[in-house]
Amino acid sequence: MRAPIGNFDDDAAAPAADRTGLLTGPVAAAVTRGWGGFAAEQILHVDTDPDLADTAVFIEHYGAGLLDESANCVVVAGKRGTDVTLAACVVLSRTRVDVNGAVRKHLGARKASFAPMDVAVGESGMEYGGITPIGLPSAWPLLIDPAVVDEEWVLIGSGSRRGKLIVPGKSLAALPGAVVVEGLGI
């Protein structure tokens, strides 16, 4: 199967539902169920080299155009007093998350920062460098920049460093807990 974006080998892409063995448990379960009217068959898995998972190296290897068609998912911790709220933020790879502005304001937090790696990995059940909005804990707010939703196809993590998912941009706004936040990506 040919991937709709990127310079991947023809046999690298397949429906994610056919590759649940390459996905972490939470991602495999979410892909199998589908969500918001998006069937599992619309979600593609691209088998890629885990050593090339970091955005800059990945884009150099698999196609410069992916910089505009890929998104990063980062876990943030919003604090207000002793209360800590974990949330996921999804922005296009060419931007960064406005943690101290849009995220802090949306969470009603006094302070917001990137969650420590061990917390992000432990609480999400995913590998660092592969965290994806698909399959995150349902209690987490999921903040998505509108530019991500506007993309026809978006390349995102698969829950592990090996492989990526290609999804319709609008499918991410249909995920449980998703909120489109203006100004999230700057």
Residue, then its C-alpha position, 0 to 999 in steps of 0.5 A: m500500500r502506498a502512503p498518501i504522504g511522505n517518501f515511504d517504500d510501497d510496502a511500508a504502509a498498511p491499515a493500522a488494524d492489521r499491525t496492532g502487534l507493532l502498536t502499544g496496548p492503548v494505541a492498538a485498542a483505540v485503533t481497533r475500536g475507531w472513534g468519532g465515525f472514523a473507522a479503523e481502516q482509515i488509520l494507516h501504520v507506516d513501519t519505520d526505523p526507530d533510530l530515525a524517530d526524532t522529527a528532524v532526522f525522520i523528515e530528512h530521511y522520509g521527505a522534507g514535505l513531512l515537516d508540514e504534514s506531521a504533528n508532535c504530541v507532547v504531554v504537559a503538566g498543569k499545576r494549581g496549588t497541589d493539583v496536577t493535571l496532565a494533558a496532551c498537546v498536538v501541534l504541527s512539527r514546524t511549530r512549538v506548543d505555547v505551554n505558558g500561554a494557551v495551555r496554562k490558560h486552557l487548563g486554568a493552571r498557575k504553572a504549566s510545563f512539559a511533564p517529566m519523561d518518566v511521568a509521560v511514559g508511565e501515565s500514557g503507556m507509550e514510548y518516549g518519542g512515539i507518544t500519540p494522541i490516539g489511546l491516551p487516558s480518557a481523563w486527560p484533556l487533549l488540546i489540538d491546534p487548528a492547523v493540525v485538524d486542517e491537514e488532509w493527512v497527518l503523520i503522528g506517533s504510533g505509541s512506540r518509536r518504531g512506526k508512525l500513524i497517518v490519519p485524517g487531520k479532522s479525525l484527531a478532533a473527534l478523539p475523546g476529550a479533544v478540544v481545538v485550541e486557537g494559538l496552541g502552536i506558535 
